[in-house]
Amino acid sequence: MRDQPSVSGTQQTSSSAVSTGRTSGDGGESLPKRPEELKVDGIDPCKLLTESQQKELGTDQAPRLNADGADSLGNPLCGYRKVEGTPRYGYSVSLVPQEGADVWLKEKRNAEVKVLNVGGFGAVETRLPGDQDISCNVVVDVAEGQSLDMQFTLYTAGAIPLEQMCANARHGAELAVQTLQTLK
């Protein structure tokens, strides 16, 4: 593991990553075994980052459920935002009880996928074509058929390179997994 500067200028530890350089659904790769099952049913995504963790990520707004609704499966999204100064950015997190992170490796989806280890859990980093200059997603396989989806989105165009956006998404996912382990 290596330290990388976060958006707020502090150091953060990144997860280990194995680049596949492929699109989802190409087959042949699987996620490592989970260290434990962290069921996500009924957990409020706005409780996944503590105040201390939010400060570590540099957010300056209270978390709130996304007024626009939910992810593609109907799960609520919670937004943690930094809107003061520049760069401006946000973290969106959803808990997905309908599918594990492994679907990104098994099913054909319009995304570039990289297998990761986030806090001891298998995960995938997904980059959607056309969104690579504004966002990066990390989907953590937390239980059989369940996942935690963390997205880092940049609101200040060009302020942060893609690799740093993905490092920020991984770090946000690590913190959310730490909190999820205390909520079981």
FIKE-886594 format. One record per residue: residue in one letter; x negated, y negated, z negated of N, C-alpha, C, O, CB in turn. Coordinates in steps of 0.2 Angstrom, whole numbers, padded with zeros to 4 digits, always signed. Glycine has a CB too. Example, Ala and Ser with C-alpha at 12.3 -4.5 7.8 and 13.67 -1.06 7.14 Angstrom:
2
A-0066+0028-0039-0062+0022-0039-0066+0016-0039-0071+0017-0042-0057+0022-0045/S-0064+0011-0035-0068+0005-0036-0064+0000-0039-0067-0006-0040-0070+0003-0029/
This chain:
184
M-0004+0006+0000+0000+0000+0000-0004-0006+0000-0010-0006-0003+0005+0000-0006/R-0002-0011+0003-0006-0018+0003-0002-0023+0001+0004-0023+0002-0009-0019+0010/D-0005-0029-0001-0001-0035-0003+0000-0039+0003-0005-0040+0007-0005-0038-0009/Q+0005-0042+0004+0007-0047+0009+0010-0053+0006+0014-0052+0002+0011-0044+0015/P+0009-0059+0009+0012-0065+0007+0019-0065+0009+0021-0063+0014+0009-0071+0009/S+0024-0067+0004+0031-0067+0006+0032-0074+0008+0028-0078+0009+0035-0065-0001/V+0039-0075+0010+0041-0081+0013+0039-0087+0008+0038-0093+0010+0048-0081+0015/S+0040-0085+0002+0039-0091-0003+0032-0092-0005+0030-0096-0009+0043-0089-0010/G+0027-0088-0002+0020-0089-0003+0017-0085-0009+0011-0085-0010+0019-0096-0005/T+0021-0081-0012+0019-0076-0017+0017-0070-0014+0018-0069-0008+0024-0075-0023/Q+0014-0066-0018+0011-0059-0015+0017-0054-0016+0020-0054-0021+0005-0057-0018/Q+0018-0049-0012+0022-0044-0012+0019-0038-0010+0015-0038-0005+0029-0045-0009/T+0021-0032-0013+0019-0026-0010+0023-0023-0005+0029-0022-0006+0018-0021-0016/S+0020-0021+0000+0025-0018+0006+0025-0010+0005+0021-0007+0002+0022-0020+0013/S+0030-0008+0008+0031+0000+0008+0026+0003+0013+0024-0001+0018+0038+0002+0010/S+0025+0009+0013+0022+0012+0018+0026+0013+0024+0032+0014+0023+0019+0019+0016/A+0023+0013+0030+0027+0014+0036+0023+0018+0041+0017+0018+0041+0028+0007+0039/V+0027+0022+0045+0025+0026+0050+0028+0023+0057+0034+0024+0057+0025+0033+0049/S+0024+0021+0061+0027+0018+0067+0029+0024+0072+0025+0028+0073+0023+0013+0071/T+0035+0024+0074+0037+0029+0079+0037+0026+0086+0036+0030+0091+0044+0032+0078/G+0037+0020+0087+0037+0016+0093+0042+0019+0098+0041+0020+0104+0030+0017+0097/R+0048+0021+0096+0053+0024+0100+0060+0021+0098+0061+0017+0093+0053+0031+0099/T+0065+0023+0102+0072+0021+0101+0075+0026+0096+0073+0032+0096+0076+0019+0107/S+0081+0024+0093+0084+0029+0089+0087+0035+0093+0088+0034+0099+0090+0026+0085/G+0088+0041+0090+0091+0046+0093+0086+0050+0097+0088+0055+0101+0097+0044+0097/D+0080+0049+0098+0075+0052+0102+0073+0059+0099+0071+0064+0102+0069+0048+0103/G+0075+0060+0092+0074+0067+0089+0067+0068+0087+0062+0064+0089+0076+0072+0094/G+0066+0074+0084+0059+0076+0082+0057+0073+0075+0052+0076+0073+0055+0074+0087/E+0060+0068+0072+0057+0066+0066+0063+0066+0061+0069+0065+0062+0055+0058+0067/S+0061+0067+0055+0066+0067+0049+0063+0063+0043+0057+0061+0043+0067+0074+0047/L+0067+0061+0039+0066+0057+0033+0063+0062+0027+0065+0068+0027+0072+0053+0030/P+0058+0059+0023+0056+0064+0018+0062+0065+0013+0067+0061+0013+0050+0060+0014/K+0061+0070+0009+0065+0072+0003+0066+0066-0002+0061+0063-0004+0063+0078+0000/R+0072+0065-0004+0074+0060-0009+0071+0062-0016+0072+0068-0017+0081+0058-0009/P+0068+0057-0020+0066+0059-0027+0072+0060-0031+0072+0063-0036+0062+0053-0029/E+0078+0057-0029+0084+0058-0033+0090+0055-0029+0089+0052-0024+0084+0054-0040/E+0096+0057-0031+0102+0055-0028+0105+0048-0031+0106+0048-0037+0108+0060-0027/L+0106+0043-0027+0108+0037-0030+0115+0035-0026+0115+0032-0021+0103+0031-0029/K+0120+0038-0028+0127+0037-0025+0129+0030-0025+0127+0026-0030+0132+0041-0029/V+0131+0027-0020+0133+0020-0019+0141+0019-0020+0142+0013-0020+0130+0017-0013/D+0145+0024-0020+0152+0023-0021+0154+0018-0026+0152+0019-0032+0156+0029-0022/G+0158+0013-0025+0160+0008-0030+0156+0003-0033+0157+0000-0037+0163+0012-0035/I+0150+0003-0030+0145-0002-0033+0145-0009-0029+0146-0009-0023+0137+0001-0032/D+0145-0014-0032+0146-0021-0029+0139-0023-0026+0134-0023-0030+0148-0026-0035/P+0138-0024-0020+0132-0026-0017+0129-0032-0020+0123-0034-0019+0133-0026-0009/C+0133-0036-0023+0131-0043-0025+0128-0042-0032+0125-0046-0035+0136-0048-0026/K+0127-0035-0035+0124-0034-0041+0117-0030-0040+0114-0028-0045+0129-0029-0045/L+0115-0030-0033+0109-0026-0032+0103-0030-0033+0097-0027-0033+0110-0024-0025/L+0103-0036-0033+0097-0040-0035+0098-0044-0041+0102-0048-0041+0095-0045-0028/T+0094-0043-0046+0094-0047-0052+0092-0054-0051+0089-0056-0046+0090-0044-0058/E+0093-0059-0056+0091-0066-0055+0083-0066-0054+0081-0070-0050+0093-0070-0061/S+0080-0062-0058+0072-0062-0057+0070-0060-0050+0066-0063-0047+0069-0057-0062/Q+0074-0055-0047+0072-0052-0041+0074-0057-0035+0070-0058-0030+0076-0045-0039/Q+0079-0061-0036+0081-0066-0032+0076-0071-0032+0074-0074-0026+0088-0069-0034/K+0073-0073-0037+0068-0078-0038+0062-0076-0034+0059-0080-0030+0066-0080-0045/E+0060-0069-0035+0054-0066-0032+0055-0067-0024+0050-0068-0021+0054-0059-0034/L+0061-0066-0022+0062-0066-0014+0063-0074-0012+0063-0075-0006+0069-0063-0013/G+0063-0078-0017+0064-0085-0015+0070-0088-0013+0071-0094-0010+0059-0086-0009/T+0076-0084-0015+0082-0087-0013+0084-0092-0018+0082-0092-0024+0088-0081-0013/D+0089-0097-0016+0091-0102-0020+0098-0103-0021+0100-0108-0023+0087-0109-0018/Q+0102-0098-0018+0109-0099-0019+0112-0093-0022+0109-0087-0022+0112-0099-0011/A+0117-0093-0026+0120-0088-0029+0123-0083-0024+0125-0085-0019+0126-0090-0034/P+0122-0076-0026+0124-0071-0021+0132-0072-0020+0136-0073-0024+0122-0064-0023/R+0134-0070-0014+0141-0070-0012+0143-0065-0007+0139-0064-0002+0144-0077-0011/L+0149-0063-0008+0151-0058-0002+0152-0062+0004+0154-0068+0004+0158-0055-0004/N+0150-0059+0010+0151-0062+0016+0158-0064+0018+0162-0059+0018+0148-0058+0022/A+0160-0070+0019+0167-0072+0020+0169-0069+0027+0175-0068+0028+0167-0079+0020/D+0165-0067+0031+0166-0065+0038+0168-0057+0038+0171-0054+0043+0161-0066+0043/G+0168-0054+0032+0170-0047+0031+0165-0042+0030+0162-0043+0024+0173-0045+0038/A+0164-0038+0034+0160-0032+0032+0155-0029+0038+0155-0032+0043+0165-0026+0030/D+0152-0024+0036+0147-0021+0041+0152-0017+0046+0158-0017+0046+0142-0016+0038/S+0149-0014+0051+0152-0011+0057+0157-0005+0054+0161-0002+0058+0148-0008+0062/L+0155-0002+0048+0159+0003+0045+0164+0000+0040+0168+0004+0037+0155+0008+0042/G+0165-0006+0039+0170-0009+0034+0167-0010+0027+0171-0012+0023+0176-0005+0034/N+0161-0009+0026+0158-0010+0020+0156-0017+0018+0154-0021+0023+0152-0006+0019/P+0158-0020+0012+0156-0027+0011+0149-0029+0011+0145-0025+0009+0159-0029+0004/L+0147-0035+0014+0140-0037+0014+0140-0042+0008+0144-0047+0007+0139-0040+0021/C+0134-0043+0005+0133-0048+0000+0127-0052+0003+0122-0049+0005+0131-0045-0007/G+0127-0058+0003+0122-0063+0005+0118-0066+0000+0121-0069-0005+0125-0068+0010/Y+0112-0066+0000+0107-0070-0004+0103-0074+0000+0100-0072+0005+0102-0065-0008/R+0104-0081-0001+0101-0086+0004+0096-0091+0001+0096-0092-0005+0107-0090+0007/K+0092-0093+0005+0087-0099+0004+0089-0104+0009+0088-0103+0015+0080-0096+0004/V+0092-0110+0007+0094-0115+0011+0090-0122+0010+0091-0126+0014+0101-0116+0011/E+0087-0122+0004+0083-0128+0003+0076-0128+0006+0073-0123+0006+0083-0129-0005/G+0074-0133+0009+0068-0134+0012+0067-0129+0018+0072-0126+0021+0062-0132+0007/T+0061-0128+0021+0060-0123+0026+0054-0118+0024+0050-0120+0020+0058-0127+0033/P+0055-0112+0027+0060-0110+0031+0066-0108+0027+0066-0107+0021+0057-0103+0035/R+0072-0108+0031+0078-0106+0028+0079-0098+0031+0078-0097+0036+0084-0110+0030/Y+0082-0094+0026+0083-0087+0028+0088-0084+0023+0090-0087+0018+0076-0083+0027/G+0089-0078+0024+0094-0074+0020+0093-0067+0020+0090-0064+0025+0101-0076+0022/Y+0095-0064+0015+0095-0057+0014+0102-0055+0014+0106-0057+0010+0091-0054+0008/S+0105-0050+0018+0111-0047+0017+0111-0040+0016+0107-0036+0019+0115-0048+0024/V+0114-0037+0011+0114-0030+0009+0121-0027+0009+0126-0030+0007+0111-0030+0002/S+0121-0021+0011+0128-0017+0011+0126-0010+0008+0121-0008+0010+0132-0017+0018/L+0131-0007+0005+0130-0001+0003+0135+0004+0007+0141+0002+0008+0132+0000-0005/V+0132+0009+0010+0135+0013+0015+0137+0020+0013+0132+0024+0014+0131+0013+0022/P+0143+0021+0010+0144+0028+0008+0146+0033+0014+0147+0039+0012+0150+0028+0003/Q+0147+0030+0020+0149+0035+0025+0143+0038+0029+0144+0043+0033+0153+0031+0030/E+0137+0035+0029+0131+0038+0032+0125+0037+0029+0123+0032+0026+0131+0036+0039/G+0120+0042+0030+0113+0041+0027+0109+0038+0033+0111+0037+0038+0110+0048+0026/A+0103+0036+0031+0098+0033+0035+0096+0037+0041+0094+0035+0046+0092+0030+0032/D+0097+0044+0040+0095+0049+0045+0099+0048+0052+0097+0051+0057+0096+0056+0042/V+0105+0045+0051+0109+0044+0058+0105+0040+0063+0106+0041+0069+0115+0041+0056/W+0100+0036+0061+0096+0032+0065+0091+0036+0069+0089+0034+0074+0093+0026+0061/L+0090+0042+0066+0085+0046+0069+0089+0052+0074+0086+0054+0078+0081+0050+0064/K+0095+0053+0072+0099+0058+0075+0103+0056+0081+0104+0059+0086+0103+0062+0070/E+0106+0050+0080+0111+0048+0085+0108+0042+0089+0103+0039+0087+0117+0045+0081/K+0110+0042+0095+0108+0037+0100+0111+0030+0098+0117+0029+0098+0109+0039+0107/R+0106+0025+0096+0109+0019+0094+0104+0014+0098+0098+0015+0099+0108+0017+0087/N+0106+0008+0099+0103+0003+0103+0098-0001+0098+0099-0007+0097+0107-0002+0106/A+0092+0003+0096+0088+0000+0091+0081+0003+0092+0080+0009+0094+0090+0000+0084/E+0076-0001+0090+0069+0002+0089+0069+0004+0082+0071+0000+0078+0063-0003+0091/V+0066+0010+0081+0066+0013+0074+0059+0015+0072+0055+0018+0076+0071+0019+0074/K+0058+0014+0065+0051+0015+0062+0053+0019+0056+0057+0016+0052+0047+0009+0061/V+0050+0024+0054+0051+0028+0048+0047+0025+0042+0041+0023+0043+0050+0036+0049/L+0050+0024+0037+0047+0021+0031+0048+0025+0024+0052+0029+0024+0049+0014+0030/N+0044+0023+0019+0045+0025+0013+0046+0019+0009+0042+0015+0008+0039+0029+0010/V+0052+0018+0006+0054+0013+0002+0056+0015-0005+0061+0018-0007+0060+0009+0005/G+0051+0013-0010+0052+0015-0017+0053+0023-0018+0056+0025-0023+0058+0012-0020/G+0049+0027-0014+0050+0034-0014+0055+0037-0010+0055+0043-0010+0050+0036-0021/F+0059+0033-0007+0065+0036-0003+0063+0035+0004+0060+0030+0006+0071+0032-0005/G+0066+0040+0008+0065+0039+0016+0069+0033+0018+0075+0032+0015+0067+0045+0019/A+0067+0030+0023+0070+0024+0026+0069+0023+0033+0064+0026+0035+0069+0018+0022/V+0072+0019+0036+0071+0017+0043+0071+0009+0044+0075+0006+0041+0075+0020+0048/E+0066+0007+0048+0066+0000+0049+0070+0000+0056+0067+0003+0061+0059-0004+0049/T+0075-0005+0057+0078-0005+0064+0077-0012+0066+0078-0017+0063+0085-0003+0063/R+0076-0012+0073+0075-0019+0076+0080-0019+0082+0079-0014+0087+0068-0021+0078/L+0084-0023+0083+0089-0023+0088+0086-0027+0094+0084-0033+0092+0096-0026+0086/P+0087-0025+0100+0085-0029+0106+0088-0036+0106+0094-0036+0104+0086-0026+0112/G+0084-0041+0107+0087-0048+0107+0088-0051+0100+0088-0057+0100+0094-0048+0109/D+0087-0047+0094+0087-0050+0088+0080-0050+0085+0079-0052+0079+0092-0046+0083/Q+0075-0048+0088+0068-0047+0085+0065-0054+0083+0060-0054+0079+0064-0044+0090/D+0067-0060+0085+0064-0066+0083+0068-0069+0077+0066-0074+0075+0064-0071+0089/I+0074-0066+0075+0078-0068+0070+0079-0064+0064+0081-0066+0058+0084-0071+0072/S+0079-0057+0065+0080-0052+0060+0077-0046+0060+0074-0044+0065+0088-0051+0060/C+0077-0042+0054+0074-0035+0054+0078-0032+0048+0080-0035+0043+0067-0035+0052/N+0080-0026+0050+0084-0022+0045+0080-0016+0042+0076-0013+0046+0091-0019+0048/V+0082-0014+0036+0079-0008+0033+0085-0004+0030+0088-0007+0026+0073-0010+0027/V+0085+0002+0032+0091+0006+0030+0088+0012+0025+0084+0016+0028+0095+0009+0036/V+0089+0012+0019+0086+0017+0014+0091+0023+0013+0097+0022+0012+0085+0013+0008/D+0089+0029+0014+0092+0035+0012+0093+0036+0005+0088+0040+0002+0089+0041+0016/V+0098+0034+0002+0098+0035-0006+0102+0041-0008+0101+0043-0014+0101+0028-0008/A+0106+0044-0004+0110+0050-0007+0112+0053+0000+0112+0051+0005+0116+0048-0011/E+0114+0060-0001+0116+0064+0005+0122+0060+0008+0127+0059+0005+0119+0071+0003/G+0121+0058+0014+0126+0054+0018+0128+0047+0016+0133+0044+0018+0133+0058+0018/Q+0123+0044+0012+0124+0037+0010+0117+0033+0010+0112+0036+0010+0126+0037+0002/S+0118+0027+0011+0112+0023+0012+0113+0016+0010+0119+0013+0008+0110+0022+0020/L+0108+0012+0009+0108+0005+0007+0105+0001+0013+0099+0003+0016+0103+0004+0000/D+0108-0004+0016+0106-0007+0022+0104-0014+0020+0108-0018+0017+0111-0007+0027/M+0098-0016+0021+0095-0023+0019+0093-0026+0025+0089-0024+0029+0089-0023+0014/Q+0096-0032+0027+0094-0036+0033+0091-0043+0030+0093-0046+0026+0100-0037+0037/F+0085-0044+0033+0082-0051+0032+0083-0055+0039+0082-0053+0044+0074-0051+0031/T+0086-0061+0038+0088-0065+0044+0085-0072+0043+0085-0075+0038+0096-0066+0045/L+0081-0074+0048+0078-0081+0048+0083-0086+0051+0085-0085+0057+0071-0080+0052/Y+0084-0091+0048+0088-0097+0050+0084-0102+0053+0087-0107+0056+0093-0099+0044/T+0078-0103+0052+0073-0108+0054+0069-0104+0060+0064-0101+0059+0068-0111+0049/A+0071-0106+0066+0068-0102+0072+0061-0103+0072+0058-0108+0071+0071-0105+0078/G+0057-0097+0073+0050-0097+0074+0046-0098+0068+0040-0098+0068+0048-0101+0079/A+0049-0099+0062+0045-0100+0056+0041-0094+0053+0036-0095+0050+0050-0103+0051/I+0043-0088+0055+0040-0082+0052+0040-0077+0057+0045-0076+0061+0045-0079+0046/P+0034-0074+0058+0033-0069+0063+0037-0062+0061+0039-0061+0056+0026-0067+0064/L+0039-0058+0066+0043-0052+0066+0040-0048+0060+0044-0045+0056+0044-0049+0072/E+0034-0046+0060+0031-0042+0055+0032-0044+0048+0033-0040+0044+0023-0041+0057/Q+0032-0051+0047+0033-0053+0040+0040-0053+0039+0042-0051+0033+0031-0061+0040/M+0045-0054+0044+0052-0053+0043+0053-0046+0040+0057-0045+0036+0056-0055+0049/C+0050-0041+0044+0051-0034+0042+0048-0032+0035+0051-0029+0031+0048-0029+0047/A+0043-0035+0034+0040-0034+0027+0044-0037+0022+0045-0034+0016+0033-0038+0026/N+0048-0043+0023+0052-0046+0018+0059-0041+0017+0061-0040+0012+0055-0053+0021/A+0061-0039+0023+0067-0034+0023+0065-0028+0018+0069-0025+0014+0069-0032+0030/R+0059-0025+0019+0057-0019+0015+0056-0021+0008+0058-0017+0004+0050-0017+0018/H+0053-0027+0007+0053-0029+0000+0060-0030-0004+0061-0028-0009+0049-0035-0001/G+0064-0033+0000+0071-0034-0003+0074-0027-0004+0078-0026-0009+0075-0038+0002/A+0073-0022+0001+0076-0016+0000+0073-0012-0006+0076-0009-0010+0075-0011+0006/E+0066-0013-0007+0063-0010-0013+0066-0012-0020+0067-0009-0024+0055-0011-0013/L+0067-0019-0020+0070-0022-0026+0077-0019-0027+0079-0018-0033+0070-0030-0026/A+0081-0019-0022+0088-0017-0022+0088-0009-0025+0092-0008-0028+0092-0017-0016/V+0084-0005-0022+0083+0002-0024+0082+0002-0032+0084+0006-0035+0078+0006-0020/Q+0077-0002-0034+0075-0002-0041+0081-0004-0045+0082+0000-0050+0070-0008-0043/T+0085-0009-0043+0091-0010-0047+0096-0005-0046+0100-0003-0051+0094-0017-0044/L+0097-0002-0041+0102+0004-0040+0100+0010-0044+0105+0013-0047+0102+0006-0032/Q+0094+0011-0046+0092+0016-0050+0094+0015-0057+0095+0020-0061+0084+0017-0050/T+0095+0009-0059+0098+0007-0066+0105+0007-0066+0108+0007-0072+0095+0000-0068/L+0109+0007-0061+0116+0007-0061+0119+0014-0060+0126+0014-0061+0118+0003-0055/K+0116+0019-0060+0119+0026-0059+0122+0028-0065+0124+0034-0065+0114+0030-0056/
